[in-house]
Amino acid sequence: MDLRDFLSLALILVSSLLIVVVLLQSKGTGFGAALGGQDASYRTRRGMQRSLHQLTIALVVVFLGLAAWAVAAG
């Protein structure tokens, strides 16, 4: 298993986790919000929502780093 295989596998795993985390975040929104509707109240992220948001940011950073590394290695 060379470096390109490792990077490809890592990208697949990180992207799968990123998809799951994004889908978990949007679970509570209605169909109108998916079409661009506005929520009438302002809510701050607390507890699990905040953790999922921070995990999403971390996974995006890891994904972009791995993608750049894969491009440089290829």
C-alpha positions as CSV (number, residue, x, y, z in Angstrom):
1,M,0.0,0.0,0.0
2,D,1.7,3.2,-1.1
3,L,1.0,6.8,-0.2
4,R,-1.6,7.5,-2.9
5,D,-3.7,4.5,-1.7
6,F,-3.5,5.6,1.9
7,L,-4.5,9.2,0.9
8,S,-7.4,7.9,-1.2
9,L,-8.7,5.7,1.6
10,A,-8.3,8.6,4.1
11,L,-10.2,10.9,1.8
12,I,-13.1,8.4,1.4
13,L,-13.3,7.9,5.2
14,V,-13.2,11.7,6.0
15,S,-15.7,12.5,3.3
16,S,-18.1,9.8,4.6
17,L,-17.8,11.2,8.1
18,L,-18.3,14.7,6.8
19,I,-21.5,13.7,5.0
20,V,-22.9,12.0,8.1
21,V,-22.1,15.1,10.3
22,V,-23.7,17.5,7.9
23,L,-26.8,15.3,7.7
24,L,-27.0,15.2,11.4
25,Q,-27.0,19.0,11.6
26,S,-29.8,19.5,9.2
27,K,-32.1,16.9,10.8
28,G,-34.1,19.4,12.8
29,T,-34.8,21.8,10.0
30,G,-38.1,21.7,8.0
31,F,-38.6,21.4,4.3
32,G,-39.1,25.2,4.0
33,A,-35.6,25.9,5.4
34,A,-34.1,23.6,2.8
35,L,-35.7,25.7,0.1
36,G,-34.3,28.9,1.5
37,G,-37.0,29.8,4.0
38,Q,-36.1,32.0,7.0
39,D,-36.4,31.0,10.6
40,A,-38.3,33.6,12.6
41,S,-36.2,33.3,15.7
42,Y,-32.5,33.6,16.4
43,R,-31.0,30.6,18.1
44,T,-27.5,30.1,19.4
45,R,-25.8,26.8,19.1
46,R,-25.7,24.9,22.4
47,G,-24.5,21.5,23.5
48,M,-24.7,18.9,20.7
49,Q,-25.3,21.4,17.9
50,R,-22.2,23.3,18.9
51,S,-20.1,20.1,19.0
52,L,-21.4,19.0,15.6
53,H,-20.6,22.5,14.1
54,Q,-17.1,22.4,15.5
55,L,-16.6,18.8,14.3
56,T,-17.8,19.8,10.8
57,I,-15.2,22.6,10.7
58,A,-12.5,20.3,11.8
59,L,-13.4,17.6,9.3
60,V,-13.5,20.2,6.5
61,V,-10.0,21.3,7.4
62,V,-8.8,17.7,7.5
63,F,-10.5,17.0,4.2
64,L,-8.9,20.0,2.5
65,G,-5.5,19.2,3.9
66,L,-5.7,15.6,2.7
67,A,-6.9,16.7,-0.7
68,A,-4.1,19.1,-1.1
69,W,-1.6,16.5,0.0
70,A,-3.1,14.0,-2.5
71,V,-2.8,16.5,-5.3
72,A,0.8,17.2,-4.4
73,A,1.7,13.5,-4.1
74,G,0.1,12.7,-7.4
